[in-house]
Amino acid sequence: MLQRQLLVVLLLTFSAVATMPAWAYGFNGHKAVCQIAYELLDTDTQQAIDEVMQQQAAYQSFAEACTWPDDIKSNHDYDWAGSWHYINVARTQTQVSMQDCDADGCVLSAIPEMQARLRADHSDWQALLFLAHFIGDLHQPLHVSYANDRGGNRAAIEFRGKASNLHSLWDWQLLQARGIDQWQQFASNQRQQITAEQRQQWQQGTPSEWATESLVLTRQVYADYANKRPVDDAYVAEYGAQLEQKMRQAGVRLAQQLTVFYGHSH
C-alpha cells in the first residue's frame, strides 16, 4: 500500500512539473514582458495602473499579475478564454489575419475584445491583465503556429540531454538558458537595449501584422526542425537573441496600449 501511495505521489508530481510551464513565455517570461512595458511608461501612467491593480491583492505588482490569465486556466469559469492564447494557421500560410480564428476566438480576436472592455471601463483589471498577457502570447512564435502538432507540443526534441518539445523550448527553456529566472533584472536589461528608433518603429502596425512577424519566425523554427537541426549552444544563442527581441517588441507594443488607456489623455 505504501509503495502504491508513493507511486501515485510521484506520478502526480511529475505531471505537475511536466505541464506547469506549457504556456506562452512561461510565468517569468510574461512577467518580464509586462515589466519591460511598465518601465517604459511615465510615472503617472504607472500610478494609474497600480491603482487599478489594487483590486487584485494576490499579486505584488502589475508585472507579477500578468501571469493571472494562465493561473486561472484550471478554473472552468474561464474556459471561454482557453483558445484566446494562440492562433493556428495552415502550414502553407505566410500571413495571419482575423479570418484564421476559429469559432471560439483566438489571440487576434481577444486583443480587440479586451481593448473594447477597457474603453468602456478603465478599472476593469481583468481586461487589463488579459490584454497584457495576450500581447505577450502573440509574440511567442509557437503560439502563432499549427494545430496538427498542438503548437509544437507534439514536436519532440532533446534539449541538454533531456526529452522536450518545441513548444516548451520556446515557452521557457530558451529563456531559462538566457537568464529569465532573474526576471526583473532580465526585463531591465532588455528594456535598456531598446532604442528610440526601435520604439517608434515597433509601435507601428496591427496585431495581425505582429502575428505575421511571429509566423515568419515559426516557419524558420519548423524548417530547422524538419532538417533535424540540433538544439545546441549555437541554437540557443541564435534563437535566444531573436526571442528576446520578440519580448522587447511585445513590451514596446504593450506600453503603447497602456499609454492609450492610462496615459494623461485617457
Secondary structure, 3 states (H helix, E strand, C coil): CHHHHHHHHHHHHHHHHHHCCCCCCHHHHHHHHHHHHHHHCCHHHHHHHHHHHCCCCCCCCHHHHCCHHHHCCCCHHHHHHHHHHCEECCCCCCCCCHHHCCCCCCHHHHHHHHHHHHHHCCCCHHHHHHHHHHHHHHCCHHHEECHHHCCCCCCEEEECCEEEEHHHHHHHHHHHHCCCCCHHHHHHHHHHCCCHHHHHHHCCCCHHHHHHHHHHHHHHHHHHHHCCCCECHHHHHHHHHHHHHHHHHHHHHHHHHHHHHHCCCC
